Amino acid sequence: MKSGKFMFMKKDSCGQVGIGTLIIFLAMILVASVAAGVLIQTSGVLQQKAQATGAQATEEISSNLKIIGIEGIRAKDTGSNMSDSIDLLKMKMGLNVGTTEVDLSTLIITISDGQVTNDLVYGSNTMLYGSEMNGFTGDVKTGDLTELLNNTHEVAGPNIASFFTVERMRDEDNSLAASTPVLNSGDIAIIYIGTASSDAVNYTYLGDFNATGAGISLKDSGLTLNSRTTVDIQITPEKGSQTISQFTIPTLNVNEKYMIR
């Protein structure tokens, strides 16, 4: 009887971890941590930019001026004779619903009659022309309208109007001060724009302006707003969207004042 012979193969299921595998493992961890750091930093920068863009977009959307109405006034003499042009514009301004406050001293108003274009700033604004309007006090009632029409282009040069002035019409919280004319919800302001033509300077009266004092005379703005003239006005605030108005001067007859818009 033969004895049986059996062969056994040893099975080793224990893994062997060498130094090379360890290096690869550590390298993978390092690469992953660097990638994670880059992603975190990038996402932080993108979040900051998104927040800033959102804030700017909100300001642009929620800062809108509204033109309530525009009245035009002609210059005249002591009798019934009047100029052939609209020589002063009174714009009633308010804010649209949901609009944040707007500082009127930072506005730039561009007005054109198709031939001449004038860029106007608030009477105390010194940024564009280097100095404020001559004789500016900040109160239309105490003479700023006279100063506007008498010194409307003292800085920018002959026949170029440079400034506009503001009068409070409704201002319950007194935010429309002379130094900081801030228009907020519910406020209504009147913006005066001198548009006297070369013909109008020969007349004595223009609204509340009386050119009878020594050294006072109505100044030519360079604009000529005759009958059927198309006028473009662009109002650009420091923040927010631009307000644009285009209208045509009505046929001028025997009236001194006209509701234009």
Secondary structure, DSSP 8 states (H G I E B T S, - for coil): ------------------HHHHHHHHHHHHHHHHHHHHHHHHHHHHHHHHHHHHHHHHHHHT--EEEEEEEEE--B-SSS-B-SS--EEEEEEEE-TT---EEGGG-EEEEE-SS-EEEEEETT--TTTSS--TT--S-GGGTHHHHHHHSTTTTT-TT---EEEEEEEE-TT--B-SS-BEE-TT-EEEEEEE---TTGGG-SEETTEETTSTT------S----TT-EEEEEEE-SSS--EEEEEE-----S-SEEE--
